[in-house]
Amino acid sequence: MEKTMADLKAKEKEIKEALQKEREQLKETYNDILSRLKTEGEKLQGDIQKEYKNARKYVEKNPETGLGVALAGGLLIGFAIAKLLRK
């Protein structure tokens, strides 16, 4: 019986160590993914700001086209919303 208890204690210790190792690996992977997402988010935000500035410059140079695109976009969104609300 004592041998069995010693075996169980050893197995328990082994399982706890394995779980701790897995927990640490998961935490490391989580932090790595979080870091990558943050980097990509910052890059995407910079790209969006750059494109926004380019669009503003284009509309300032071509106000008629900008107005036409805004009107067309508004109409499309209006039709889409109206269609969704009819269902």
Order of alpha helices (4+ residues) and beta strands (2+ residues): alpha-alpha
